[in-house]
Amino acid sequence: MFYLVNFYVLAALAVISAIFVITRRNPVHSVIFLIITLLSLALLYVQLQAEFLAAVQIILYIGGIMVLFLFVIMLVNLDIVTRQAPFNRQWHVAGLAALVLLAELLAVIYWGRATPTLPQAPPTALQPNTELIGITLFQNYLLPFEIASVLLLVAMIGAVLMAKRR
Amino acid sequence: MTNPFDILAPYLPDVLEPFLLPLLQIGVVFLGLSLIVAYIVYAERKILAHMQVRLGPMRVGPHGLLQPIADGLKLLLKEDIIPRGADSFIFWLAPVLSVMAAFTGFALIPFADNFIVTDVNVGLLFVVGISSLGIYGIILGGWSSNSHYPLLGALRSAAQLVSYEVALGFALVSALLLSGTLSMRGIVEAQIAHGVWFVFVQPVAFFILFVAAIAETNRNPFDLPEAESELVAGFHTEYSGFRFSLYFLGEYAAMVLVSSIAVTLFLGGWTRPFQSWAWLDSLKYMPVALFAFAAYWCVVHERRMPRAPEWRWQRLMLLGLGGGAAVLAVGFAALPPVLNAIQGVFWFLIKVCGFLYGFIWFRGTFPRYRFDQLMRLGWHYMIPVAIANTLFCGVGLVLWRSLGWNFAGSLWIGTLLTLLVALLLAGQTESPEPTLAGQGD
């Protein structure tokens, strides 16, 4: 019961603030609502007893990436941006994409209706999940992990090179 | 050792028990922390004053002991000003975020083996993650004020915090490698099991953690976000009254939080110094000695006060304080179970106070860095040394685990290698003084 209420409150919070992210004119307000969305997702992870994932979500997305978002937004001249009309001349493409997404979602719900269980942690989940994730990443999926990190390194070096070329 | 709050458990209804007991502990931590924070401000003014051959606050209560209460009242009653053009919602939100981030982390700090609100198996990650949210208070407060100096302070703060968080993270990693767990209680227990505080085998990591902690809490010599000679008061220039006091509270609570993290990771948490040496067991009477000394100090200073009638209340208060301290000292000496129960909290707080004294001492000693110096220190020295330390800590652990070498010895080989790297880095030619064009680096 407690978990059910918890889940619905957090899910509603995530969805509503996600809507606010795209409807606010002021980009700083959008960023704050995005932070609320990410935070409620982190709390949902906690409810699923995936504590490591929740902590990493907070550290990386909220403590790292969103700070840089704010940093960049503050450097941009906001007054002009808020007075400009937001460019929404792509109604057709956007509508089509939204419809496709809606159809996908409905299909998933339709096919998955036989197992309508809410996300709930398996009773054995309270294991040291940091170790489990470490073992999974560095033993079972070592090659994909390394490829991903090399990709990130390439992106980083590329960014440095572009910034250095005055 | 059992949690003293568990005594209450049978008296509470079963449905509410898992909520009420933590709430009670949270209340105790919150109140205690607020008191500690109020008196750090007093201690800071007093210590700085004595370092500069002044007296500091002396008027409100004996030796100014009631000054924090007077300050709090003044801040509560002051007019609350919101500048025109400020984003009022974010202006309200920012100081609240700052306080919230600083206080929430304490839920996971093991103050003693019998006093910890909750122990999560990723405790350290949570504490670091939540305390990194405090930066939003600074950035949003600086931005929403709609003023130049706060915005500059906020930008400086964002850049500084993001840079030093990397070094901080690497410093934490070496403690994690040694203890093999992320649980805060587990880290202290690992130090008990090894019989050595991690500061004695990982001094470089401890040093980096300390410096990064000063930078993370915007303290001198890294207090550029609120450099008063350049930016008026930095990000909280436009704040006044109660909102300003929230920032103050958040900043000092963050200081206590980083000190608590450092104590837990490197200074053995709740354990007394040299716990494995049995002949130092009499150190457990330290609380008695401390309170007895406090009582003695109060009496001596009461004797020194003028006999004039307008000093009567001050003298009475000081005597009352001394009497209270004496009662505590006698009580601890007479009741061994109580003395044993407070050991953990006592040593933890003593170590945290040592850290806080260090923070204040640095403020009285060091001049402020220039911004490019701060960035160069962070990226060119701290982060490479931190990475090297993590690497050589791993090497030391392999020597210990696989080759069966001595624990402290193999880790010290790693530390010496790290120091070599640091020497090489320091020996590099200094990059030239910044020109106007180079300041963006």
Interface residues (C-beta under 8 A of the other chain):
Chain A: N26 V28 H29 I32 I35 E51 F52 A54 A55 V56 I58 I59 I62 G63 G64 V67 L68 L70 F71 M74 L75 L126 P128 N129 T130
Chain B: D87 I90 L93 V120 N121 V122 L125 F126 V128 G129 I130 S132 L133 I135 Y136 I139 L140 W143 S144 L151 A154 L155 A158 A159 L161 V162 E165 T181 L182
